[in-house]
Amino acid sequence: MRIAVISSPVTPLLPAQAGGAQSVLTDLALGLRKRGHDVTVYCAEGSEVEGVELFVVPAPPDAGRALVQPAGAPPAEAPGVNAAFEAIFEAVARARPDAVSQHAFDAPAFALGRDLPVLHTLHLPPIVPAVVAAAARVPAGRLSTVSHACRGSWAKVGIEVGRVIHNGVAEVEVGEPVVEPVALVAGRLSPEKGIDHALLAARAAGLAVRLAGAVYDRDYEVDLQGAERLGALPRDELRRVMARSAVTICAARWDEPFGLVAAEAQMAGCPVAAYRRGGLPEVIEDAVSGCLARPDDVDDLAAAIGRCLTLDRAGVRASARRRLALGPMVDAYEAALSELTR
């Protein structure tokens, strides 16, 4: 098949990705390319994805206005972002692909794709009114999301999503490092990620904290005193940090649609302590690859961290390989995109 994979032009695709959606679509594009499909990724200028053809558009000058802040107000109107989407979809229409895998959570992407053989992946719950309105005009068979929990969130606003395709993660060689008595908190620095709860729980469990991630919400203030700041790391390097960390903490303060950090940590053999909310119970095999805690209960999260320290790390990785491997995700997208060609 000739396949177009569309990313939001709001952020470029880089080795240290801005979020889970960017990581997933990059892995998907490369996975489909390795299976012999002709794949082009449509994305923002400055993107770096080795092994697949890119069609880039200039970075919109108002990209920052279009960032989705799950804990904040809906994005503002961004004419430059709209123009970038128009350029992307005009290029896709000229290329006439057999199928389109669309991953942008921006209202123009849904409207502009109406005459194309497109599968829209909803990487977020229905938190942006304009996106909800746009998705409501798309047939259920052209919508997918990343967890049953997220599908349920869309159903609550009256939108039927035709399929669930869980995210998958590639295996990365991490060796057999010495595990350090350190808790890892990874992901963008924004309120919904619960960085403050993660730090409190780690300290209550007696662990030092290592923080990996870039600032996403510049209005978000959290006391990071005492935490080792690693900044945004390329994904392979982050996986090696996970492999030597005693536990990864995902203290989501919202209904996390999936939890790619949790999946990647488990694939590195690192157990995950997380709040039982959103898609995380689908990502973590409780008491096997990690431990779940009552939402927003820091003391229970600290107890979950303690239980994680007793888990067998080989068992953590085996669980991840069985449930979260990249291959089944690529299989599911390949099948779904093939249906669009009939």
N, C-alpha and C positions, 0 to 999 in steps of 0.2 A: 504493500500500500504506500501511497504518497500521503504523508501525515504532516499537518501543521500543528505545532504545539505553541499555544499563546500564553505569554506571561504578561502581567501588568507592567506597563512602562514606567510605573511610579518608582520602582527600584531596579537596578541592574542585577543580573545573576552573577554572583561572585563566589570564589572558594569559601569565603565566610558569609553564608547566606543571611539575608535579612529575616527570614522566617521559614516555617515548615513547608509552606506552599511552594516557595522557590526551590527548596531542596528536592521536594517530591517531583516537580515537573522536570527538573534537570535529570534526575535519575531515570524517570520514565522515558524521556527523549533518548538518552543514551541506551537504555535497555531495548527500546524499539529499534534503534539503529543497529545494534548488535544482532538483532534477529533478521536483519536484511531489509527493513523498511527504509524508504527514502524520507528522512525526517528533517524538517526545518523548524527552528525555534524562533519565534517572533518576540523581540524583547527590546529593552532600552539600551541605548548607546552606552558603552563601557562594560557590557556583559562579557564574561569569560567562561566559556563552556567548551572544553576540548573534546573533539571527537564527533561533533555534530555541526551542521551548517546553521549559521545565524543570519537572520534578517533583522537589522537594528534600526530603530528610529531615534531621533535626537531626544535626549532627556528633557522632559517638559520643565519649563522654568517654575511652574507652580506645583510640582510633584509633591512637595511637602504638605500642601493643603489637602491632597487626596488620600493621605495615609489614614488607614482605619485605626482608630483608637478604641479598642473594645470597652474601656472603662470611661471613655469620654464622649463628647458630642459627635454626631455624624460628620463625615468629611464635608468641607465646603465645596462649592462649585469650583471647578478647575478647568477653564477653557483650554489651556495648553494640554492637559491630560486627555481631554476629549478629542483634540486634534490628533494627538499621538495615536489614539485608538482608531480613529478614522484612517490614518495612514497604514496602520497594521492591517486592518480588515480589507482595505483596498488592495494591498499587496497579496493577501491571502486569496481574495477573489480572483486576481489575475493569475495566480499560480494554479488554481483549480485543483486543490488536493482531493484525495478520495475521502478523507475524514479530518476533522479538526478536534483537537483536545484543548479545551479552553479553561484556563486556571485563574484568570483575573477576577477579583471580587470587586468589580467596578461596574456600575449600571450600564455604561455605553457598550460594554462587551456583550451583554445579553441582547440588546437591541440590534447592534450591527451584525450579529451572527445569525439573524433569523432566516436568511436565505442560504445558509451554508450547512453542510452535513456535520453538525457540531455537537459534541458532548461537553456540557458545562460542569465542571467540578466545583461544588460549593465547599470551600475549605474552612468556612466560618459559619456560625449559626446566623439566624436572621436578625442582625443587629444594626443594619443600615437600611433605613426605610426605602431609599431609592433603589437599592439592590433587591429588596423584597418585592417591590412593585414590578421591577424588570423581570425577575425570575418567575413571577406569577403568570407572565405571558408566554412562558416556555413550556412545551409539553413535558409531562413527567418523564417520558422515555429519553429526553435529552438532558436530564439532570441527574447528577450523581453527587454523593457526599462521602465523607471519610469515616463515619462511624454510625452505628445505629442510634446512638444518643443524639448526634447532630441531625440525623434524619427525623427523629422525633421532635426536635425543636422546630424544624421547618413545618412539620405536620400541624403543630400547635398554631401556626399563623395561616393555616389553610393551604399550604403548598405541598403537593405530593412530589416526592423525589423518587425517581424510578429505581435507583440502585444504590447500594453501598459498596464502595471499593476501599477497603482498609489500606492505609499507607503501608508500604514496605520499605525496609532499609537494607542496604548492601552490607555484606560482611567486609570488615577491614582488618588486616593483619595487625594485631596489637601486641603480639608476643606474650610473655608471661612476666609482667612487671611486678615489683614488690608493691603490695597494696598499702597505701599510706592512711593514717587515721585522720582523714580529711573528708568532709562532705562537699560535693560539687553542686553548685546551683548554676544552671546554664539556661540561656535564652535571652530574649530582648529585655531591657530594663524598662518595664512599664507596670502600672498598678495591678493589672489582672494576673500577672505572673506570681504575685504574692512573695516577692523577694524578702519583705520584712518578716513574714511568718517563717520562711525557710531559715533565715538567719537565727531567729529566736529558737526554733526547734533544734537546729544543729547545736547551738550552744548549750541548750538544756540537755542534749544527749552527750555532751562532752567532746564534741568534735570541732576542730578548726574548719573554716569555711574558705572555699576557693570559688570565685565568681567568674564565669565566662559569658560574655555577651556585650553587645553595644547598646548605648543609650538609644531608645526608640521614642519614648515620650519625654520631651525635654522639660515638661512641667512636673514630672514625677520626682519627688524627693524622698530618699530613704537613707538611713544611717548605715553606711557600709564600713564603719570603723572596725578594724580588726580582720576584715576579709581580704584575702589575697586577690587582687584584681588582675585578670588575664586579658581583658578586652575581648574583642571579637576574634575567634580562632577559625582557621580553615577546618572543614569538617573532619578530615583525616587526623589532624592534630588534636581536635576536640575528642575524638574517639579514643586516642591514646591517653588523654587526661582522664577520661572516664574509666579506662581500664585500670588505672592506678589509684582511683578514688574509692573510698570505702563504701560510699553510697551517693546516689544522685537524688536530690530533693526536688519534687514538682509540687509546689504549694499553690496550685491554681486557685484564684479567688473568683473564678467565673466558670461557666460550663465549657471547659477546654474541649474543642471539637475532636481532637485526637491526642496529641502529645508526642511529637516526633522525638524530642529530647529523651523522653522515657524509653521509646523504642530503641534509639541508638545506644543509650546507656546499657540496656539489657543485652544488646548484641555484643557489647564489649565485655560482658560478664559482670557489670556493675548493677547491683540491686537498686530498686527505685522505691523511695518512700513518697507517697502522694496522697492528696485528698481524694476521697471517693466521690468524684463528680465528673460530669461530662463524659467524654470518651475514654478517660483514664482507666476505668475498670475493664474496658475492652482491650487495652494495651498491656496492662499489668496482670499477670497471673498471681493473684493474692497468695502470699505465704510460700510462693515458689520462686518467682522472679522479682518480687518486691512485696511491699506491704502497704495496705490502704488504711487511711485514717478518716475519722469523721470530719466533714468539711468545716474549715475555719476553726478547728480545735487544735491549738498549738501543742498542748500537752499530749494529745493523742498522736499528733504527728511526730513528736519527739519519741514516744513509745514505739511508733512504727519504724523510726530510724534504728532504734535499738534492736528490734526484731530483724531488720534487714542485715545487721552485722552478723547474724547467726546463719544466714542462708548460704548454701553451697554455690559458689560462683560458677562452677561448671554447669550446675543445674540451671542457673539464671540464663547462661548463654544457650543451653540446649532448648529451654523454653522459648527464647527469642527466635532461634532458628526454626522452630516448629510453627510458630504463629505469625512472625513478623518479617519473614524473608522478602526480599525484593522480587524474586521470580513470580510468585503468585499475584502480586500487584500488577506486574507487567502482563501476565496472562489475562487478567480480568480486563484491563484497558484494551489489550489487543482484541479480545472477543467483542467488547462493547463498540469499539471503533469499526470493526468488521461489519457489525450489524448496520451501521450507517451507510455502508456501500451497497446494500441490497435494494 
